């Protein structure tokens, strides 16, 4: 029998899943909030309790990586041709 994986987890659990510190995850949640996507990816249960949707967080992280890679590649191409 397969175990059921929760969709929403606390930040401390997400930090363990990603192998990062809780502060790293909190900073990413702040970035998500600044982009206006907080309600799509996270749930605020109280003043201190935030749950994060694991799959949506992973998708967001991948999109951030692609933005960084595209910016990095564009900078290198500009420097290369100057």
Secondary structure as GFF3:
##gff-version 3
##sequence-region A 1 82
A	DSSP	beta_strand	8	10	.	.	.	ID=ss1
A	DSSP	alpha_helix	11	18	.	.	.	ID=ss2
A	DSSP	alpha_helix	22	34	.	.	.	ID=ss3
A	DSSP	alpha_helix	38	41	.	.	.	ID=ss4
A	DSSP	beta_strand	42	44	.	.	.	ID=ss5
A	DSSP	beta_strand	50	53	.	.	.	ID=ss6
A	DSSP	alpha_helix	54	81	.	.	.	ID=ss7
###
